Amino acid sequence: MRWALVKVCLAVTAMVVVAFAVPLGLVVQEMARDRAFSGAEREAAALAPALSITTDRGQLEKVVASAGSDAGMAVHIPPADGRAAVDLGRQRAADEDIATVRKLGRASTTEVSGGSTLLQPVALSSGTIAVVEVYVPESEVSNGVGTAWAVLAAVGAALVVGSVAVADRLGVRMVRPAQRLAEGAHDLGEGKLGARVPEDGPTELRLAAVAFNSMADQVVQLLANERELAADLSHRLRTPLTVLRLNAASLGDGPAAEQTRAAVAQLEREVDTIIRTAREAKPQTAAAGPGAGCDAAEVVRERMAFWSALAEDEGRKWRVAGADRPVRIPVARADLAAALDALLGNVFRHTPEGTAFAVDLHNGEDAVIVLVSDAGPGIADPAAAMARGRGSGADGSTGLGLDIVRRLAESTGGDVRIGSSVLGGTEVRVWIQLDARERPPARRGHRGTVRRRRRPARVR
């Protein structure tokens, strides 16, 4: 906007300068020419009285010498009454031009070498016409014209520079509020909820700043209300969790009882984490720093150990592949565990008992893929399932499971895709983009491809 305003003012000022300076310069040039020829006419008129009295060469030479312009003046008297023609001074004009002026009886100017000449006819007492020739040098015609053009050019340049400076100051006055508004919007988008914009500048930008500050205040208030609501809803879970913990304590000993108590304890920790996070002053929007992340293989083994008990109770066969060696990913351990629990929970919730499932972990050079597949009936409309994952909810589902998985993948630059598995049911492919710090050493093959680990799968 700033440079556009400067260009507009520059163009307008240049047009104005050209429109006024050029005609004015031409007028000055014409005035200088008129001044030079007016002086020549006065010199020629000063010789007219002498010519009306006498045509004697000696007397005329004295008159021309007394006029002080003998070097640039000439007199041409035609022959009459038996007298020869008289020519005084240096003739510069052509004979044809002199004859034409004598015939027409009107003054005329003609171009000659080095300047111009004024040919002035003068009537003599004998009835003939004499011609007085006055030489006007080019330097006299253009005297002062160059200086006038230089002054006009300097004034025009000053006007252009001044207009550019004024336009630049006006542009800064308009652009700075717009830049502050853009910076404030960027800061607010990055999670800096205290970002506000000074309410100054032109009227339109000032109103935009007022609207932005009002919007930012409403966003802060809405986020605060949302955090309080999430904390309150999470706090309501404490009472049923207490009952579950007491009931789990009375289950006695055994693997199922221990896993139930561990699940209740983990649920209590998750609820406490939700409450603490919801009541924070501002959301965590910064990216994970160096060293953050987890071992995906360890998390997969841990969560499969948890779900294996329920799988055995329901007669489900399951297998894990690719989790026998460390696989570092730039994702928090709790987030990956929550995503796996959401995917495995969907398998148990939406497939009949006895349906087999599998979890595969593939480690590539720049990405890690987590595959959760089952042998169930599959998903008729994967796009609708992903839409439910974005929060709409349907068919007894809260719609949060796939949303958790999607957010985890997109936080690393990856994505989630739903397709058909080799088991005949649904396959959810979670693509986790690796950070440069997490990438394993390069191996042979095409860069960026994911290589499956050819190791025996464990099936139960």
C-alpha positions, 0 to 999 in steps of 0.5 A: 500500500505504501509503495502504491501510494508513492507511485500514484503521487509520483505519476500525478506530480510528474504529469502536473509538472509536465503539463505546466512546466513545458508550456511555460518554458515554451512561453519563455522561449517565445518571449525571448525571441520577441524581445530580440526582434523588438530590439531589431525593429527599434534599431531599424526604426531609428534609421528611417528618419535619416533615410527619408531625408537623404540617401547619401552614402557618407551621411548614412554611414555616419547615422549607422555608426552613431546607432552603434550597430553597424556590424549587424545592420545593412541598408539596401537602396534601389537605383532611382533618378539615374542614381546607382543603388546603395548598399551599406553594411554586410548583406546576410539575407538573400537578394530574393528575400530583399526583393520580396520585402521591397515588393510587398512593403511588409517587414519580414524575418528570415533565417541566415547562418548564425541567426536571423535577420529582420528586413524592414521596408522604408519609403524614400522621398523619391517614392522607392522602397529601401530595405533596412536589414538588422542581424539578430544572432541566435545567442540573443534569441535564446538569451535567458531561455536555458536558465529559465528551463533549468529553473523550471526543471529544478522546480519540477524536480523539487515538486516531485521529490516533495510529493514523494516524501509527503506520499511516503509519510502518508503511506507510513501513517496508513501502513503501520496500523495495518502492519500492527493489525496483521502482526496482532492477528498472527500472534493471536493465531499462534496462541498469544492471547494477550495480543492487542492492537493500538487503536490509531491511524485512519478511521477505517483502520482504527475501526478494524483495530477496535473490532480486532481487540473486541474479538480477541477479548471474546476469544479469551473469554470463550476459551476461559469458559471452555476450560472451566466447562471441561474442568467441571465436566471432568471433575464430575467423573471423580465420583463414579471413578471412586466407586469403580476404584472401590469395586476394583479393590474388592475383586481380589487377586488375579490378572484380570483384577490387577488389570482392572485396578490398573485401568481405573488408576490410569483413568483417574490420572487421565482425569486429573491431567484433563482438569489441570490442563483445562485450568491452565492460564493459556493453551499449550501451543508451542512445539515440542522441544529437542528430545521430546517424544517417545518410543513408539514400539514400547508404547505399542507393547504396553498398550497391547499387553493391556488390551490382550486380557480383554481380547482373550476374554472375547476369544480374539486372535491378535498379533503385533509386528515391528515393535521389537526394536525402539522406534522414536517419534516426535509425539508425547507418550501419553498422546500416542497411548491415547490414540492407540487406545482409541483405535483399539477401543473402536475395534472392540466396540464395533466388531463382533467377539472373536474378530481378529485384529493386528497392530503393525509398526513400520519405521521409515526414513522420514515417517513412522506408520502405525497400522491397526487392522481387523477382520470385522465387517469393515467401514462402508463409508470411510469419509463419513467415519473421518467426518465423525472423527471430526466431531459430529458423532453418530451411531452410538459414537462420540466422534472423539476417537478418530479425532484424537488420532487425527490431531496426533498425526497432523501435529507432526505433519502426517495424516490418517487414512481408512482403508481395507485390511489384509484381514478383510476388515478395516485398516486405519493407517496413521502416518507420523512424520518424523522430525529431522532429529528422530530420523534413523540412518539412511538405508538403501532404497528410495528415500521417503519410503516405508519399509516393512520389517520382515520378522515373525509376527506374534499371534495369539 
